[in-house]
Amino acid sequence: MAKKTARKSASGTKKKTAKKKSARKPNAAFMAPVTPSGTLAPVVGAKPIPRTEVTKRLWLYIKKNKLQDQKNKRMIKADATLKAVFGGKATVNMFEMTKLVNKHLKK
């Protein structure tokens, strides 16, 4: 009987078939259009756009106007337009910036 089980385990191995990974789908919540407030509109535009696009346009504005601190790249220096968005703060870090910008977006 021992020979029979040994033979069974040797021939009983199966090849695993590779499963296809499905393409990653974007999260619908990020792609839902949001309307920027009147304060944020000069920076990103007034039309409803997805939240991801708001972030892209905000970073374009920051880079174009050289508002990123050169020594500490995480800090954003606010100009007159962004100061209103940031609640009057002169400098904010990039993580605080997203929190402050979210206050200016409406679903």
C-alpha positions as CSV (number, residue, x, y, z in Angstrom):
1,M,0.0,0.0,0.0
2,A,2.8,2.4,0.7
3,K,4.0,2.1,-2.9
4,K,0.6,3.0,-4.2
5,T,0.4,6.3,-2.2
6,A,3.9,7.3,-3.2
7,R,3.1,6.8,-6.9
8,K,-0.1,8.8,-6.5
9,S,1.6,11.8,-5.0
10,A,4.3,11.8,-7.7
11,S,1.8,11.7,-10.5
12,G,-0.9,13.8,-8.8
13,T,0.9,17.2,-9.1
14,K,-1.0,19.6,-11.2
15,K,0.3,22.7,-13.1
16,K,-1.1,25.9,-11.8
17,T,-2.7,27.9,-14.6
18,A,-1.8,31.6,-14.5
19,K,-4.8,33.9,-13.9
20,K,-5.0,37.1,-15.9
21,K,-4.9,40.2,-13.8
22,S,-7.6,42.6,-14.7
23,A,-6.6,46.1,-15.4
24,R,-6.9,48.4,-12.4
25,K,-10.1,50.4,-12.6
26,P,-10.1,54.1,-11.4
27,N,-12.0,54.8,-8.2
28,A,-15.3,56.4,-9.1
29,A,-15.2,58.8,-6.1
30,F,-11.9,60.4,-7.4
31,M,-13.3,60.7,-11.0
32,A,-16.6,62.3,-9.9
33,P,-16.7,66.0,-11.0
34,V,-16.4,68.6,-8.2
35,T,-17.1,72.3,-8.5
36,P,-14.4,74.6,-7.2
37,S,-15.5,77.6,-5.1
38,G,-15.1,81.2,-6.3
39,T,-11.9,81.5,-4.3
40,L,-10.3,78.4,-5.9
41,A,-11.6,79.1,-9.4
42,P,-8.7,81.5,-10.4
43,V,-6.2,78.7,-9.8
44,V,-8.0,75.6,-11.3
45,G,-10.8,77.0,-13.3
46,A,-14.6,77.3,-12.6
47,K,-15.9,74.3,-14.5
48,P,-16.6,71.0,-12.6
49,I,-13.6,68.7,-12.9
50,P,-12.5,65.5,-11.1
51,R,-10.6,65.8,-7.8
52,T,-7.5,64.4,-9.4
53,E,-7.5,67.1,-12.0
54,V,-7.9,69.8,-9.3
55,T,-4.7,68.5,-7.7
56,K,-2.8,68.4,-11.0
57,R,-3.8,72.0,-11.9
58,L,-3.0,73.2,-8.4
59,W,0.5,71.8,-8.7
60,L,0.9,73.3,-12.2
61,Y,0.0,76.7,-10.7
62,I,2.5,76.2,-7.8
63,K,5.3,75.1,-10.1
64,K,4.6,77.8,-12.7
65,N,4.7,80.6,-10.1
66,K,7.7,79.0,-8.2
67,L,5.7,78.8,-4.9
68,Q,7.4,75.7,-3.6
69,D,10.1,76.3,-1.0
70,Q,13.5,75.5,-2.5
71,K,15.1,74.1,0.7
72,N,12.1,72.2,2.0
73,K,10.1,71.1,-1.0
74,R,7.1,70.0,1.2
75,M,6.3,73.6,2.0
76,I,4.2,75.8,-0.3
77,K,4.5,79.6,-0.1
78,A,1.1,81.2,-0.7
79,D,0.8,84.1,-3.1
80,A,-2.2,86.5,-2.8
81,T,-4.5,84.0,-4.7
82,L,-3.5,81.0,-2.7
83,K,-3.6,82.8,0.6
84,A,-7.3,83.1,0.3
85,V,-7.6,79.4,-0.5
86,F,-5.3,78.5,2.5
87,G,-7.3,80.5,5.0
88,G,-4.8,83.4,5.3
89,K,-1.8,81.2,6.0
90,A,1.5,82.3,4.3
91,T,3.0,78.8,4.1
92,V,1.5,75.3,4.3
93,N,2.9,71.8,3.9
94,M,1.7,69.8,0.9
95,F,-0.4,67.5,3.1
96,E,-2.2,70.4,4.8
97,M,-2.7,71.9,1.4
98,T,-5.0,69.1,0.2
99,K,-7.1,69.4,3.4
100,L,-7.5,73.2,2.9
101,V,-8.3,72.8,-0.8
102,N,-11.0,70.2,0.0
103,K,-13.0,72.9,1.8
104,H,-13.3,74.8,-1.5
105,L,-14.8,71.8,-3.4
106,K,-18.5,71.0,-3.8
107,K,-19.9,67.8,-5.1
